[in-house]
């Protein structure tokens, strides 16, 4: 077993992680460690033995991730408190992905990054212009129904066991856009990413132009990192937004 502790955890922090893990597991598609125990200051999960990624495992994970997303969600958001890393995140519902992504994800973290001086006034204006165009930039993909997503799927939250099977840990799970998980995998370079995406697309084809929207879906995680780690990530978020001029 593995126990993660945080004595100063905000209310709902570990409960959100436990509920997210169980919700992902309910889909019966991806490997997720069992939640053994949870309280206000800790969570204990079954230990995932460490191995190495393989091409076969990447193919399998791509298909499983597509199936996870296809399991869907009742709405954009989630009926539990949201956290991404140590930061609170609004999981309140919204009427469609465009307002959800704008009002629950990008804009709150853009303002927080500004307050931390990780984004300049000009940079903030650049990102806001993209937010104003989200419907246009998303195109038909913006009308997709909510998918069951991990929500913080960078490569460090993807563990590989000795058989090469991928396991999901540390979710920020909610009903969201499926392209968000794929963009997060690309942000910090998941192993065998091309095979993961190819297997995903073969199982559940992505909407036309999805590759052009990767930077759009990376705005939120880059702004999260700007709040946590400062200006270098703020600059990357602004640069991502600037590609849509």
C-alpha positions in Angstrom: 0.0 0.0 0.0 1.0 3.6 -0.5 -0.1 6.4 1.8 0.1 10.1 0.9 -0.2 12.5 3.8 -0.7 16.2 4.1 -1.4 17.5 7.7 -2.5 20.9 6.4 -4.8 19.6 3.6 -7.7 21.9 2.8 -11.2 20.6 3.4 -12.2 18.0 0.8 -8.7 17.6 -0.6 -8.2 13.8 -0.1 -11.9 13.1 -0.5 -11.8 14.6 -4.0 -8.8 12.4 -4.9 -10.6 9.3 -3.6 -13.8 10.1 -5.3 -12.0 10.8 -8.5 -10.1 7.5 -8.5 -13.3 5.5 -7.7 -15.2 7.4 -10.5 -12.5 6.6 -13.0 -12.4 3.0 -11.9 -16.2 2.6 -12.2 -15.8 2.9 -16.0 -13.9 -0.4 -16.0 -11.5 0.7 -18.8 -8.2 1.9 -17.3 -6.1 0.5 -14.5 -6.6 2.6 -11.3 -5.3 1.7 -7.9 -7.9 0.8 -5.3 -8.6 3.3 -2.6 -7.9 1.5 0.7 -8.6 4.4 3.2 -9.1 8.1 3.2 -9.5 10.8 5.8 -9.0 14.6 6.1 -5.2 14.3 6.2 -4.3 11.3 4.1 -5.2 8.8 1.4 -4.0 5.2 1.2 -4.1 3.3 -2.1 -3.0 -0.1 -3.4 0.7 0.1 -4.5 1.4 0.0 -8.2 4.6 -2.0 -8.8 6.9 -0.1 -11.1 7.9 -1.2 -14.5 8.6 0.5 -17.9 6.4 1.7 -20.7 6.2 -0.5 -23.8 4.8 0.0 -27.2 2.2 -2.7 -26.6 1.2 -1.1 -23.3 0.9 2.3 -25.0 -1.4 0.9 -27.6 -3.5 -0.7 -24.9 -3.6 2.5 -22.9 -4.7 4.6 -25.9 -7.7 2.3 -26.4 -8.5 2.2 -22.7 -8.3 6.0 -22.5 -10.7 6.3 -25.4 -13.1 3.9 -23.6 -12.8 5.9 -20.4 -13.7 9.1 -22.1 -16.6 7.4 -23.8 -18.0 6.4 -20.4 -19.0 10.0 -20.2 -20.1 12.2 -17.3 -23.5 13.7 -16.3 -22.2 17.3 -16.9 -19.1 19.4 -17.2 -17.6 19.5 -13.7 -18.1 17.2 -10.8 -20.2 16.9 -7.6 -17.1 17.1 -5.4 -14.5 19.8 -4.7 -11.9 20.3 -7.4 -8.1 20.4 -6.9 -5.3 20.3 -9.4 -2.1 19.6 -7.5 -2.4 21.7 -4.3 -4.6 24.3 -5.9 -8.4 24.5 -5.5 -10.3 24.3 -8.8 -14.0 25.1 -9.4 -15.9 22.0 -10.4 -19.3 23.7 -10.5 -21.4 22.9 -13.6 -21.6 25.1 -16.7 -23.8 25.0 -19.7 -21.3 23.5 -22.2 -17.6 23.1 -22.5 -16.8 26.6 -23.8 -18.2 28.4 -20.7 -16.8 25.7 -18.4 -13.3 25.9 -19.8 -13.4 29.7 -19.8 -15.0 30.4 -16.4 -13.9 27.4 -14.4 -10.5 26.7 -15.8 -8.6 29.4 -17.8 -9.8 32.7 -16.3 -9.5 31.9 -12.6 -5.9 30.7 -13.0 -5.1 33.6 -15.4 -6.1 36.1 -12.7 -4.1 34.1 -10.1 -1.1 34.1 -12.4 -1.4 37.9 -12.9 -1.7 38.4 -9.1 1.6 36.5 -8.7 3.1 38.6 -11.5 3.7 35.5 -13.6 1.7 37.0 -16.5 2.0 40.6 -17.6 -0.9 42.9 -18.5 -0.2 42.4 -22.2 0.0 38.7 -21.8 -3.2 38.6 -19.9 -4.9 40.4 -22.7 -3.5 37.9 -25.2 -5.0 35.0 -23.3 -8.3 36.8 -22.8 -8.7 37.4 -26.5 -8.3 33.6 -27.0 -11.0 33.0 -24.3 -13.3 35.3 -26.2 -12.8 33.1 -29.3 -13.1 29.7 -27.6 -16.3 28.8 -29.5 -14.8 29.7 -32.8 -11.5 28.0 -32.1 -13.1 24.8 -30.7 -15.4 24.5 -33.7 -17.7 21.5 -33.7 -15.5 19.8 -31.0 -16.8 22.4 -28.6 -20.2 20.8 -28.8 -19.1 17.3 -27.7 -20.8 15.9 -24.6 -18.7 15.7 -21.4 -16.2 13.0 -21.2 -15.0 11.2 -18.1 -11.5 12.6 -17.9 -8.5 12.3 -15.5 -8.0 16.1 -15.6 -4.3 16.2 -14.7 -2.9 13.6 -17.1 0.7 14.6 -17.3 3.3 11.9 -17.7 4.0 11.8 -13.9 0.5 10.7 -13.2 0.8 7.8 -15.6 2.6 4.8 -14.0 3.7 1.7 -15.8 3.8 -1.7 -14.1 6.2 -4.6 -14.9 3.9 -5.9 -17.6 3.9 -2.5 -19.3 0.3 -1.7 -18.3 -0.5 2.0 -17.6 -2.1 3.1 -14.4 -3.7 6.4 -13.6 -3.0 8.1 -10.3 -3.5 11.6 -8.7 -6.5 12.6 -10.7 -8.3 15.9 -11.0 -11.2 13.9 -12.4 -14.3 15.6 -13.7 -16.6 15.8 -16.7 -14.5 17.6 -19.3 -13.3 17.6 -22.9 -11.5 14.5 -24.0 -8.9 16.5 -25.9 -7.8 18.0 -22.6 -6.3 14.7 -21.4 -4.5 14.2 -24.7 -3.1 17.7 -24.6 -1.8 17.2 -21.1 -0.1 14.0 -22.1 1.7 16.0 -24.8 2.7 18.9 -22.5 5.5 17.1 -20.7 6.1 14.3 -23.1 4.4 11.0 -22.2 6.4 7.9 -23.4 5.2 6.5 -26.7 2.8 9.4 -27.1 2.4 8.8 -30.9 1.3 5.2 -30.3 -1.1 6.3 -27.5 -2.8 8.9 -29.7 -2.9 6.6 -32.8 -4.5 3.8 -30.8 -6.9 6.3 -29.2 -7.9 7.7 -32.6 -8.3 4.3 -34.1 -10.7 3.4 -31.2 -12.6 6.7 -31.1 -11.7 9.1 -33.8 -10.9 12.7 -32.8 -12.7 15.6 -34.3 -11.1 17.2 -37.3 -8.4 19.7 -36.4 -7.7 18.3 -33.0 -3.9 18.7 -33.4 -4.5 22.5 -33.9 -6.3 22.7 -30.6 -3.6 21.1 -28.4 -2.2 24.4 -27.3 -5.8 25.6 -26.6 -6.2 22.8 -24.1 -2.8 23.4 -22.7 -3.6 26.9 -21.6 -5.1 25.8 -18.3 -2.3 23.5 -17.1 0.3 26.1 -18.2 -1.5 28.7 -16.1 -1.7 26.3 -13.2 2.1 25.9 -13.4 2.5 29.7 -13.7 0.6 30.1 -10.4 2.8 27.4 -8.7 6.2 28.1 -10.3 6.1 31.6 -11.8 6.8 33.5 -14.9 8.5 30.9 -17.2 5.2 29.0 -17.3 3.2 32.3 -17.6 5.3 33.1 -20.7 4.6 29.6 -22.1 0.8 30.1 -21.6 0.9 33.5 -23.4 3.0 32.0 -26.2 0.4 29.1 -26.5 -2.4 31.7 -26.7 -0.5 33.8 -29.3 -0.5 30.9 -31.8 -4.2 31.6 -32.3 -3.8 35.2 -33.4 
